[in-house]
Amino acid sequence: MRLSARKPDAVLPLWPADMPGARIDGEETDNTTEKSNKVAGRRLIRLANVSKPTISVYRVPKDNNTGAAVVICPGGGYNILALDLEGTEVAGWLNSIGVTGIVLKYRVPTGSLEDKWRTPLMDAQRAMSLVRSRAKGWGIDPKRIGILGSSAGGNLAALTSTRFAERGYKQVDSTDAISSRPDFTCLVYPAWLNKSASIELQDHVTVSEKCPPMFMVHAADDRIECEATVGMFMALKKLKVPAEMHLYDSGGHGYGQRKTKFPVTTWPDRLKDWMTHRSLLSGAP
């Protein structure tokens, strides 16, 4: 199921007019050209200069709604957003299993900043709280709101799942009084979590026993080191936080949920199994 042509049920700005963090200049645009690399034979959106962060909500019909929801963080190196490949198409798949998909359009580019993740983390924390504040009206169980991220979006999802004890910004309004902790997490080829060529995590990746359960997938030949995923898995295991890791020998990077010849692209099926096992797909909102 693809959502690239479907309009969201709602699009909400994350912030009031005055928002914390970096200001992004330039006009929002899709940087993809005819010469750009394709994935599974299809083009993808490479959205640049996102200065007005939003969430786009893709709801599930009432008769198929499990009550679960996932905030989706597309990747793109904190420079662009692969908005369809790692965003709306993932939302489409989640809808097919009865889960509300919420695509986070966070601010980019921030890749040139010293801490390129700080402003996107503000957007992600705000998004989690905003979704939880609207859960009842959207048919969502406020205790089954997860986060999924791919590549840089996986980095962002991981930080949202480890740094929830403290906001990255001063409270703006009552929305920020609501928890930003995800109830579960999915990391798809996450980037920059580890120290180079090591499974030791970066100092700012603050894993604790209060982290949510996590599902992770990576290919060993990915240009983004799979040690990032292995390191996260081992850190969670040490603290007895439920975690499941799928590590494949090949498949590369940046496939989203599009099927290729590589078995790693069956990860959505494994995620559905994991969510079913954890009772995330059962029960009314």
C-alpha positions as CSV (number, residue, x, y, z in Angstrom):
1,M,0.0,0.0,0.0
2,R,1.4,3.4,-1.0
3,L,0.4,6.8,0.3
4,S,2.3,9.0,-2.1
5,A,-0.9,10.2,-3.8
6,R,-3.2,10.1,-0.7
7,K,-3.9,13.3,1.1
8,P,-3.5,13.2,4.9
9,D,-6.5,13.4,7.1
10,A,-5.0,16.3,9.0
11,V,-1.9,18.5,8.8
12,L,-0.9,20.4,12.0
13,P,1.9,22.8,12.6
14,L,4.1,21.8,15.5
15,W,4.7,25.2,17.0
16,P,3.1,28.5,17.6
17,A,4.7,31.3,15.5
18,D,7.7,31.6,17.8
19,M,9.5,28.3,18.0
20,P,12.8,27.2,19.7
21,G,15.8,26.0,17.8
22,A,17.4,26.7,14.5
23,R,15.8,28.9,11.8
24,I,15.9,27.4,8.3
25,D,16.3,29.7,5.3
26,G,15.2,29.2,1.7
27,E,12.1,27.9,0.0
28,E,10.9,24.4,0.7
29,T,11.6,22.3,-2.4
30,D,12.0,18.8,-3.7
31,N,15.6,18.4,-4.8
32,T,15.1,15.2,-6.8
33,T,16.1,15.4,-10.5
34,E,16.0,13.0,-13.4
35,K,19.6,12.0,-12.6
36,S,18.9,11.2,-8.9
37,N,19.3,7.7,-7.7
38,K,16.0,5.7,-7.6
39,V,15.0,3.0,-5.1
40,A,13.3,-0.2,-6.4
41,G,13.1,1.5,-9.8
42,R,11.1,4.5,-8.5
43,R,11.9,8.1,-7.8
44,L,11.6,9.6,-4.3
45,I,11.0,13.0,-2.8
46,R,14.1,14.7,-1.4
47,L,12.5,17.6,0.5
48,A,14.9,20.5,1.4
49,N,14.6,23.7,3.4
50,V,11.9,22.6,5.8
51,S,11.4,25.7,7.9
52,K,7.8,25.0,9.1
53,P,7.7,21.6,10.9
54,T,4.4,19.8,10.8
55,I,2.8,16.4,11.4
56,S,0.6,14.8,8.8
57,V,-1.9,12.3,10.2
58,Y,-3.0,9.3,8.2
59,R,-5.9,7.7,10.1
60,V,-7.3,4.2,9.8
61,P,-11.0,3.5,9.2
62,K,-12.8,2.8,12.4
63,D,-13.5,-0.9,11.6
64,N,-9.8,-1.6,11.1
65,N,-8.4,0.7,13.8
66,T,-6.2,-1.1,16.4
67,G,-5.8,2.1,18.4
68,A,-2.0,2.1,17.9
69,A,-0.2,5.0,16.3
70,V,3.4,5.6,15.1
71,V,5.2,9.0,14.6
72,I,7.4,8.5,11.5
73,C,10.7,10.3,11.1
74,P,12.0,10.2,7.5
75,G,15.8,10.1,6.9
76,G,18.0,12.3,4.8
77,G,21.2,13.0,6.7
78,Y,19.6,16.0,8.5
79,N,20.0,17.8,5.2
80,I,16.8,16.7,3.4
81,L,13.8,14.5,4.1
82,A,13.0,11.3,2.1
83,L,9.4,12.2,2.6
84,D,7.7,9.5,0.6
85,L,10.3,6.6,0.7
86,E,10.7,6.8,4.5
87,G,7.6,8.7,5.4
88,T,4.2,8.5,3.7
89,E,4.9,5.0,2.2
90,V,5.6,3.8,5.7
91,A,2.4,5.4,6.9
92,G,0.6,3.5,4.2
93,W,2.0,0.2,5.3
94,L,1.1,1.0,8.9
95,N,-2.5,1.8,7.9
96,S,-2.7,-1.6,6.2
97,I,-2.2,-3.3,9.6
98,G,-4.6,-1.0,11.4
99,V,-2.1,1.6,12.8
100,T,-2.4,5.4,12.4
101,G,0.7,6.8,10.7
102,I,1.8,10.3,11.5
103,V,4.6,11.7,9.3
104,L,6.8,14.2,11.1
105,K,8.2,16.9,8.8
106,Y,11.1,18.1,11.0
107,R,13.4,21.0,10.3
108,V,16.3,20.5,7.8
109,P,19.0,21.2,6.9
110,T,20.7,21.1,10.3
111,G,23.6,18.8,9.1
112,S,26.1,21.7,9.2
113,L,25.3,22.5,12.9
114,E,27.6,21.2,15.6
115,D,24.8,19.1,17.1
116,K,22.7,18.5,14.0
117,W,20.2,16.5,16.0
118,R,19.2,19.2,18.5
119,T,16.6,21.1,16.5
120,P,15.0,18.0,15.0
121,L,14.8,16.5,18.5
122,M,12.9,19.5,19.6
123,D,10.4,18.9,16.8
124,A,10.2,15.2,17.6
125,Q,9.6,15.7,21.3
126,R,6.9,18.3,20.5
127,A,5.3,15.9,18.0
128,M,5.1,13.1,20.5
129,S,3.4,15.3,23.0
130,L,1.1,16.9,20.4
131,V,-0.1,13.5,19.2
132,R,-0.7,12.3,22.7
133,S,-2.7,15.4,23.4
134,R,-5.0,14.7,20.4
135,A,-5.1,10.9,20.9
136,K,-8.7,10.6,22.0
137,G,-10.1,12.7,19.0
138,W,-8.0,10.7,16.6
139,G,-9.0,7.2,17.9
140,I,-5.6,6.5,19.3
141,D,-4.7,4.8,22.6
142,P,-2.4,7.3,24.3
143,K,-0.4,4.4,25.8
144,R,0.3,2.8,22.4
145,I,2.0,5.7,20.5
146,G,5.4,4.6,19.1
147,I,8.1,6.2,16.9
148,L,9.8,4.9,13.8
149,G,12.8,6.4,12.0
150,S,15.1,5.5,9.1
151,S,18.7,6.5,8.8
152,A,19.0,10.1,10.2
153,G,15.3,9.6,11.2
154,G,16.4,6.5,13.0
155,N,19.0,8.6,14.9
156,L,16.2,11.0,15.7
157,A,13.8,8.2,16.8
158,A,16.5,6.8,19.0
159,L,17.3,10.1,20.7
160,T,13.5,10.7,21.2
161,S,13.4,7.3,22.9
162,T,16.4,7.9,25.2
163,R,16.4,11.7,26.0
164,F,12.7,12.0,27.0
165,A,13.4,12.8,30.6
166,E,14.3,16.3,29.8
167,R,13.0,18.6,27.1
168,G,15.5,20.1,24.6
169,Y,13.7,23.4,25.0
170,K,11.8,25.5,27.5
171,Q,8.1,24.7,27.8
172,V,6.2,26.7,25.2
173,D,2.6,25.9,26.3
174,S,0.5,23.2,27.9
175,T,1.2,20.6,25.2
176,D,4.8,20.4,26.5
177,A,3.5,19.3,29.9
178,I,2.5,16.0,28.2
179,S,5.0,13.1,28.0
180,S,7.1,12.9,24.9
181,R,8.3,9.3,25.7
182,P,7.4,6.9,22.9
183,D,5.7,3.7,24.1
184,F,7.7,1.6,21.6
185,T,10.4,2.3,19.0
186,C,11.4,1.0,15.6
187,L,14.9,1.9,14.2
188,V,15.5,1.2,10.5
189,Y,19.2,1.4,9.6
190,P,19.7,4.2,12.2
191,A,22.7,6.5,11.8
192,W,25.3,8.0,14.1
193,L,24.4,6.3,17.3
194,N,27.9,4.8,17.9
195,K,31.4,5.9,18.2
196,S,33.3,5.1,15.0
197,A,33.9,1.4,14.2
198,S,32.7,0.5,17.7
199,I,29.5,-0.7,19.4
200,E,30.0,1.9,22.1
201,L,27.2,4.5,21.9
202,Q,27.8,8.2,21.6
203,D,27.8,10.0,24.9
204,H,24.5,11.9,24.1
205,V,22.6,8.6,23.5
206,T,21.5,8.2,27.1
207,V,20.1,4.7,27.3
208,S,18.4,3.8,30.6
209,E,16.1,1.1,32.0
210,K,13.1,3.5,31.3
211,C,13.6,3.4,27.5
212,P,10.7,1.9,25.5
213,P,10.9,-1.6,23.9
214,M,12.7,-1.4,20.6
215,F,12.7,-3.2,17.2
216,M,15.8,-2.7,15.0
217,V,16.9,-3.7,11.5
218,H,20.1,-3.2,9.6
219,A,22.2,-4.7,6.8
220,A,25.9,-5.6,7.5
221,D,26.9,-4.1,4.2
222,D,25.2,-0.8,4.9
223,R,27.4,2.3,4.4
224,I,26.0,3.4,7.8
225,E,27.7,1.1,10.3
226,C,25.5,-1.7,11.6
227,E,27.5,-1.3,14.8
228,A,25.1,1.5,15.6
229,T,22.2,-0.9,15.8
230,V,24.3,-3.6,17.5
231,G,25.4,-1.1,20.1
232,M,21.9,0.0,20.9
233,F,20.7,-3.6,21.2
234,M,23.5,-4.5,23.6
235,A,23.0,-1.4,25.7
236,L,19.3,-2.2,26.0
237,K,19.9,-5.9,26.7
238,K,22.3,-4.9,29.5
239,L,19.5,-2.9,31.2
240,K,16.9,-5.6,30.5
241,V,14.9,-3.3,28.2
242,P,13.0,-5.5,25.7
243,A,14.7,-5.3,22.3
244,E,14.7,-7.3,19.0
245,M,17.4,-6.9,16.4
246,H,17.3,-8.2,12.8
247,L,20.8,-8.0,11.2
248,Y,21.1,-9.1,7.5
249,D,24.2,-9.8,5.5
250,S,23.3,-7.5,2.6
251,G,20.9,-5.0,1.4
252,G,22.7,-1.7,1.6
253,H,21.0,1.5,2.8
254,G,18.0,3.6,2.1
255,Y,15.4,1.1,0.9
256,G,12.6,2.3,3.1
257,Q,9.8,-0.2,3.0
258,R,10.1,-0.8,-0.8
259,K,10.7,-4.4,-1.6
260,T,14.0,-5.3,-3.4
261,K,15.8,-8.6,-4.1
262,F,17.3,-8.5,-0.6
263,P,15.6,-10.2,2.4
264,V,16.3,-7.2,4.6
265,T,13.4,-5.5,2.8
266,T,11.0,-7.9,4.4
267,W,11.5,-6.0,7.7
268,P,7.9,-4.7,7.8
269,D,6.7,-8.3,8.1
270,R,9.1,-8.8,11.1
271,L,7.9,-5.6,12.6
272,K,4.3,-6.7,12.3
273,D,5.2,-10.0,14.1
274,W,6.9,-8.0,16.9
275,M,4.0,-5.6,17.3
276,T,1.6,-8.5,17.4
277,H,3.7,-10.4,20.0
278,R,3.8,-7.2,22.2
279,S,0.0,-6.9,21.9
280,L,0.3,-3.5,20.2
281,L,-2.2,-4.4,17.5
282,S,-4.9,-5.7,19.7
283,G,-7.6,-3.8,21.6
284,A,-9.8,-0.8,20.9
285,P,-8.5,2.7,21.2
